């Protein structure tokens, strides 16, 4: 099982990035997919989730109206579109996959660094 994030980097305030997370080793379409983030000295925070049925939700109030999550089951990939980035969005962003119909199927990617700075 692998989750590989990409798309992070350094961006100026107000800029945009699109993170990708490509999965392998499991039936991607059956899993709820989420993006979390963890800033230095802070706890890991749930940012957004898209369910196996396709329903999506932004979970972090601080990014509502700026971020969007989507998935492409044909490509086994989940995306996080991040617009109007702020310095406080700086964090390591992690992809997570969870199978809700049975316990123990919970996978994490290695994370990708997003730095928002001028």
C-alpha positions as CSV (number, residue, x, y, z in Angstrom):
1,X,0.0,0.0,0.0
2,X,1.3,3.4,-0.9
3,X,0.0,7.0,-0.9
4,X,2.4,9.4,-2.6
5,X,1.8,13.1,-2.2
6,X,3.2,15.7,-4.6
7,X,2.7,19.3,-5.5
8,X,3.9,21.1,-2.4
9,X,6.5,23.8,-2.5
10,X,7.1,27.5,-1.8
11,X,4.5,29.9,-2.8
12,X,3.9,33.6,-2.2
13,X,0.9,34.8,-0.2
14,X,-2.2,34.9,-2.4
15,X,-0.9,32.2,-4.7
16,X,-2.2,28.7,-5.5
17,X,-1.0,25.2,-5.3
18,X,-2.6,21.9,-6.2
19,X,-1.6,18.9,-4.2
20,X,-2.0,15.4,-5.5
21,X,-2.0,12.0,-3.7
22,X,-1.8,8.9,-5.8
23,X,-2.7,5.6,-4.3
24,X,-1.6,2.1,-5.0
25,X,-2.1,-1.3,-3.4
26,X,-5.7,-1.0,-2.5
27,X,-9.1,-0.4,-4.0
28,X,-9.0,3.4,-4.1
29,X,-12.6,3.9,-5.0
30,X,-13.8,2.1,-1.8
31,X,-11.9,4.5,0.5
32,X,-12.7,7.8,2.0
33,X,-9.8,10.2,1.2
34,X,-8.7,13.1,3.4
35,X,-6.1,15.8,3.6
36,X,-4.6,16.7,6.9
37,X,-2.0,19.2,7.8
38,X,0.4,19.8,10.6
39,X,2.2,23.0,11.3
40,X,5.3,23.2,13.5
41,X,4.4,22.9,17.1
42,X,0.7,22.2,16.4
43,X,-1.5,19.1,16.2
44,X,-2.4,17.5,13.0
45,X,-5.6,19.0,11.6
46,X,-8.2,17.6,9.3
47,X,-8.5,19.9,6.3
48,X,-10.9,18.2,3.9
49,X,-12.5,14.9,3.1
50,X,-14.1,13.2,0.1
51,X,-16.0,10.0,0.7
52,X,-16.0,6.9,-1.4
53,X,-19.5,8.0,-2.6
54,X,-18.0,11.2,-3.8
55,X,-19.4,13.6,-1.2
56,X,-16.9,16.2,-0.2
57,X,-16.5,18.6,2.7
58,X,-14.0,21.2,3.8
59,X,-13.5,20.5,7.5
60,X,-11.2,23.3,8.5
61,X,-13.0,26.6,8.9
62,X,-9.9,28.5,8.2
63,X,-9.7,27.3,4.6
64,X,-13.4,27.4,3.6
65,X,-13.9,29.3,0.4
66,X,-10.2,28.9,-0.5
67,X,-9.6,25.1,-0.7
68,X,-11.3,22.3,-2.6
69,X,-10.9,18.6,-2.5
70,X,-11.7,16.2,-5.4
71,X,-10.9,12.7,-6.5
72,X,-10.4,10.9,-9.8
73,X,-11.1,7.2,-9.3
74,X,-9.8,6.4,-12.7
75,X,-6.4,7.7,-11.7
76,X,-6.5,6.6,-8.1
77,X,-5.7,10.2,-7.1
78,X,-7.1,12.7,-4.7
79,X,-6.4,16.4,-5.1
80,X,-6.4,19.5,-2.9
81,X,-6.7,22.7,-4.7
82,X,-5.5,25.6,-2.5
83,X,-6.1,29.2,-3.5
84,X,-5.5,32.5,-1.9
85,X,-2.8,30.9,0.3
86,X,-1.8,32.6,3.5
87,X,1.3,32.2,5.6
88,X,-0.7,30.4,8.2
89,X,-1.4,27.6,5.7
90,X,2.3,26.7,6.0
91,X,2.4,23.1,7.1
92,X,3.2,19.5,6.0
93,X,0.1,18.2,4.2
94,X,-0.7,14.5,4.5
95,X,-3.0,12.3,2.5
96,X,-5.1,9.7,4.4
97,X,-7.2,6.8,3.2
98,X,-9.8,5.0,5.4
99,X,-12.0,2.1,4.6
100,X,-15.2,2.7,6.7
101,X,-16.7,-0.8,6.4
102,X,-14.1,-2.6,8.4
103,X,-11.6,-1.6,11.0
104,X,-7.8,-1.4,10.5
105,X,-7.7,-0.1,7.0
106,X,-6.2,3.3,7.6
107,X,-3.2,4.5,5.5
108,X,-1.1,7.6,5.4
109,X,1.2,9.3,2.9
110,X,4.7,10.7,3.8
111,X,3.6,14.3,3.6
112,X,4.4,17.2,1.3
113,X,5.7,20.5,2.6
114,X,3.8,23.7,1.7
115,X,5.4,27.0,2.6
116,X,3.6,30.3,2.1
117,X,6.1,33.1,2.3
118,X,7.1,36.3,0.5
